[in-house]
Amino acid sequence: MTSLHDVAVEPLDGYRLRLRFDDGFEREVDLEGRLHGPVFEPMRRSMDYFRRVCVDEDAGTIAWPNGVDLDPDVLRGTFPPDDPTAASGRHYKASSPRTRR
């Protein structure tokens, strides 16, 4: 599990952030197009609000004043983010039930 304790987050242009992890690894992430759902609405609506991102020492990752935080393993690039459209079922069709013989 990745920890973001004792790191820095720096807002850059647009929806980009520079992150520094506790092992010294640094990465820039672009969150434009990744802020889906109503919890991210304040960040999409106001760049000033997006730039209020900080390191939440208790959660061990970055967070915003409304309590939204992001998975540090996804931020680091260890795991890809979930695809919200895949979870909705729009990209796949359920198979028909099988019958036993």
C-alpha positions as CSV (number, residue, x, y, z in Angstrom):
1,M,0.0,0.0,0.0
2,T,1.3,3.4,-0.9
3,S,1.5,6.1,1.7
4,L,1.5,9.8,1.0
5,H,2.5,10.7,4.6
6,D,5.1,13.5,4.7
7,V,4.7,14.4,1.1
8,A,3.8,17.5,-0.9
9,V,1.1,18.3,-3.4
10,E,1.5,21.3,-5.7
11,P,-1.3,22.4,-8.0
12,L,-0.1,23.2,-11.5
13,D,-1.9,24.5,-14.6
14,G,-5.4,23.2,-15.2
15,Y,-6.3,20.1,-13.3
16,R,-2.6,18.9,-13.0
17,L,-0.9,18.2,-9.7
18,R,2.7,17.5,-8.8
19,L,2.9,14.8,-6.1
20,R,5.9,13.8,-4.0
21,F,5.6,10.4,-2.1
22,D,7.2,9.5,1.1
23,D,9.9,7.4,-0.7
24,G,11.0,10.5,-2.8
25,F,9.1,9.4,-5.9
26,E,7.6,12.4,-7.8
27,R,4.9,12.4,-10.4
28,E,2.6,14.9,-12.2
29,V,-1.0,13.7,-12.7
30,D,-3.7,15.3,-14.8
31,L,-7.1,14.8,-13.2
32,E,-9.1,16.6,-16.0
33,G,-11.6,14.1,-17.2
34,R,-11.2,12.0,-14.1
35,L,-13.4,14.0,-11.7
36,H,-16.7,12.1,-12.2
37,G,-19.7,12.3,-10.0
38,P,-21.3,14.8,-7.7
39,V,-18.6,14.7,-5.0
40,F,-16.2,16.2,-7.6
41,E,-18.6,18.9,-8.7
42,P,-16.9,21.6,-6.5
43,M,-13.6,20.9,-8.1
44,R,-15.0,20.9,-11.7
45,R,-17.0,24.1,-11.0
46,S,-14.2,26.2,-9.5
47,M,-10.5,26.0,-10.2
48,D,-9.9,27.9,-7.0
49,Y,-11.5,25.1,-5.1
50,F,-9.5,22.5,-7.0
51,R,-6.3,24.3,-6.0
52,R,-7.3,23.9,-2.3
53,V,-6.0,20.3,-2.4
54,C,-3.8,19.4,0.5
55,V,-2.2,16.3,2.0
56,D,-4.5,14.7,4.6
57,E,-2.1,13.2,7.1
58,D,-4.8,11.0,8.7
59,A,-6.0,9.6,5.3
60,G,-2.4,9.3,4.0
61,T,-3.3,10.9,0.6
62,I,-4.5,14.1,-1.0
63,A,-7.9,15.6,-0.1
64,W,-10.1,18.6,-0.6
65,P,-12.0,20.6,2.0
66,N,-15.3,18.7,1.3
67,G,-13.6,15.4,2.4
68,V,-13.0,13.9,-1.0
69,D,-9.7,12.0,-1.2
70,L,-8.0,9.9,-3.9
71,D,-6.4,6.5,-3.7
72,P,-2.6,6.9,-3.4
73,D,-1.9,3.8,-5.4
74,V,-3.9,5.2,-8.3
75,L,-2.1,8.6,-7.9
76,R,1.2,6.9,-8.0
77,G,0.3,4.9,-11.1
78,T,0.4,1.5,-9.4
79,F,-3.2,0.7,-10.4
80,P,-5.3,2.3,-13.1
81,P,-8.4,4.2,-11.9
82,D,-11.8,2.5,-12.1
83,D,-13.7,3.3,-15.3
84,P,-17.0,4.7,-14.1
85,T,-18.7,3.9,-17.4
86,A,-17.7,0.2,-17.2
87,A,-19.3,0.0,-13.8
88,S,-22.6,1.3,-15.2
89,G,-22.8,-1.6,-17.6
90,R,-22.7,0.5,-20.8
91,H,-19.7,-1.3,-22.2
92,Y,-20.7,-4.9,-21.7
93,K,-23.8,-7.0,-21.9
94,A,-24.8,-9.6,-19.3
95,S,-24.7,-13.1,-20.6
96,S,-27.9,-15.1,-20.7
97,P,-28.5,-17.5,-18.0
98,R,-27.3,-21.1,-18.7
99,T,-29.7,-24.0,-18.4
100,R,-28.6,-27.3,-17.0
101,R,-29.2,-30.5,-18.9
